[in-house]
């Protein structure tokens, strides 16, 4: 079992920044990759959109809409995954979810944290 708890969401003006955190606990040694997804309002019928992903120590993947604005990184000493979001736009408004996949292809999700970009 893997538990994921996100925090750091909130209201920010366009052009501003936020940092999301995801504390990961449980069977961390079984993790294959971790990352962030999001789902915007009115998109409940769609799948969650990939924001950023880390696999291993150096394999990073970003969604096209957030490249060069968002950065994913982790602090292994704190078992915490982060998403630094800069130059935020109204279209970044969404619920952001932390995601983890184990080496046995088990998938876990956090409860989500709301990010609202509005003036």
C-alpha positions as CSV (number, residue, x, y, z in Angstrom):
1,X,0.0,0.0,0.0
2,X,1.1,3.6,-0.8
3,X,-0.5,6.7,0.7
4,X,-0.4,10.1,-0.9
5,X,-1.4,13.4,0.7
6,X,-1.3,16.6,-1.3
7,X,-1.2,20.1,-0.1
8,X,-0.3,23.6,-1.3
9,X,-3.3,24.4,-3.6
10,X,-5.1,27.8,-3.4
11,X,-6.0,30.9,-5.2
12,X,-3.4,32.8,-7.2
13,X,-3.4,35.6,-9.8
14,X,-2.4,35.0,-13.4
15,X,1.4,35.1,-13.7
16,X,1.8,34.0,-10.1
17,X,3.4,30.9,-8.6
18,X,2.4,28.0,-6.3
19,X,4.2,24.9,-5.0
20,X,2.3,21.7,-4.5
21,X,3.6,19.0,-2.1
22,X,2.7,15.3,-1.9
23,X,3.9,13.3,1.1
24,X,4.4,9.7,0.1
25,X,4.2,6.9,2.7
26,X,3.9,3.2,2.8
27,X,5.7,0.8,0.4
28,X,7.9,3.5,-1.1
29,X,10.6,1.0,-2.1
30,X,8.1,-0.5,-4.6
31,X,7.6,2.7,-6.5
32,X,8.2,2.7,-10.2
33,X,7.3,6.3,-10.8
34,X,5.5,9.3,-9.3
35,X,3.9,12.4,-10.7
36,X,1.1,14.9,-11.0
37,X,-2.2,14.9,-13.0
38,X,-5.0,17.4,-13.1
39,X,-8.6,17.7,-14.1
40,X,-10.2,21.0,-14.8
41,X,-13.8,22.1,-14.1
42,X,-16.3,20.6,-16.7
43,X,-13.8,17.9,-17.6
44,X,-15.3,15.2,-15.3
45,X,-15.9,13.0,-18.3
46,X,-12.4,13.2,-19.5
47,X,-9.4,11.4,-18.1
48,X,-7.0,13.2,-15.9
49,X,-4.4,15.2,-17.8
50,X,-0.7,14.4,-17.2
51,X,1.1,17.4,-15.8
52,X,4.5,15.9,-14.9
53,X,6.1,12.6,-14.1
54,X,9.4,11.2,-12.6
55,X,10.6,7.7,-13.2
56,X,13.8,6.6,-11.6
57,X,16.3,9.4,-10.9
58,X,16.5,11.2,-14.2
59,X,13.5,10.4,-16.4
60,X,11.2,13.4,-16.5
61,X,8.1,13.9,-18.5
62,X,6.0,17.1,-18.8
63,X,2.6,17.8,-20.4
64,X,2.9,20.1,-23.4
65,X,0.8,22.8,-21.8
66,X,3.1,23.2,-18.8
67,X,6.6,22.7,-20.3
68,X,9.0,25.5,-19.3
69,X,6.6,26.7,-16.6
70,X,6.3,23.8,-14.2
71,X,9.0,21.8,-12.5
72,X,8.7,18.4,-10.8
73,X,11.2,17.4,-8.2
74,X,11.4,15.3,-5.0
75,X,13.1,15.3,-1.6
76,X,13.8,11.7,-0.8
77,X,14.8,12.6,2.8
78,X,11.2,13.9,3.4
79,X,9.5,11.3,1.1
80,X,7.9,14.3,-0.6
81,X,7.1,15.1,-4.2
82,X,6.8,18.7,-5.3
83,X,5.4,20.6,-8.3
84,X,6.7,24.1,-8.7
85,X,4.2,26.0,-10.9
86,X,5.3,29.4,-12.3
87,X,3.7,31.8,-14.8
88,X,0.3,30.4,-13.9
89,X,-2.6,30.9,-16.4
90,X,-6.4,30.7,-15.9
91,X,-6.4,27.5,-17.9
92,X,-4.2,25.9,-15.2
93,X,-7.2,26.0,-12.9
94,X,-7.9,22.4,-11.9
95,X,-7.8,19.8,-9.1
96,X,-4.3,18.5,-9.0
97,X,-3.7,14.9,-8.1
98,X,-0.5,13.1,-6.9
99,X,-0.1,9.7,-8.5
100,X,2.2,6.8,-7.8
101,X,2.7,3.5,-9.7
102,X,4.5,0.5,-8.2
103,X,6.8,-2.0,-9.9
104,X,3.8,-4.4,-9.8
105,X,1.7,-1.8,-11.8
106,X,-0.4,-0.9,-8.8
107,X,-1.7,2.7,-9.1
108,X,-2.4,5.0,-6.2
109,X,-4.0,8.5,-6.1
110,X,-4.1,11.3,-3.6
111,X,-7.3,13.1,-2.7
112,X,-6.5,16.1,-4.8
113,X,-5.8,19.8,-4.2
114,X,-7.6,22.7,-5.8
115,X,-5.6,25.3,-7.8
116,X,-7.5,28.4,-9.0
117,X,-5.9,31.0,-11.2
118,X,-8.0,34.1,-11.3
119,X,-7.7,37.8,-11.0
